[in-house]
Amino acid sequence: MTLQGLWRQVKFEENGLIDATDSHGAAGAILTISGNAFHVAVPDGPTLIEGNFVLHESICPKGIDWIDSTGEDAGKTIPAIYRLLPGGFEFAAADPGMARPGDFKGGEGVTVRAFVRA
């Protein structure tokens, strides 16, 4: 799977605000994807969030459902879309209970993150 490995966060937008206070990540946070599990931490720091995901590659844009196992959204499905970029990937995730985003523009109830290989 192309998403496997270590990724460093380089972009964060929440509710239309670029570089807002990030309760599930941090500048330079490392996302580790192994199998269908994910883990986010600051280098040499504590775990910020972790859980599992399910890919929906047959839809366009490609879908991904994040299921946090920690934090305020633990056990909830977070519908998202993702795309591969040269040297990285980006996803746009809606708040739990919202419809899956149709684009990467962000806005109210949507979080956009971009990553490069760590």
HELIX and SHEET records of a PDB file:
SHEET    1   A 9 LEU A  17  ILE A  18  0                                        
SHEET    2   A 9 GLY A   5  GLU A  14 -1                                        
SHEET    3   A 9 ILE A  30  SER A  34 -1                                        
SHEET    4   A 9 ALA A  37  ALA A  41 -1                                        
SHEET    5   A 9 THR A  47  HIS A  56 -1                                        
SHEET    6   A 9 GLY A  63  ASP A  68 -1                                        
SHEET    7   A 9 THR A  77  LEU A  85 -1                                        
SHEET    8   A 9 GLY A  88  ALA A  94 -1                                        
SHEET    9   A 9 VAL A 110  ARG A 117 -1                                        
END                                                                             
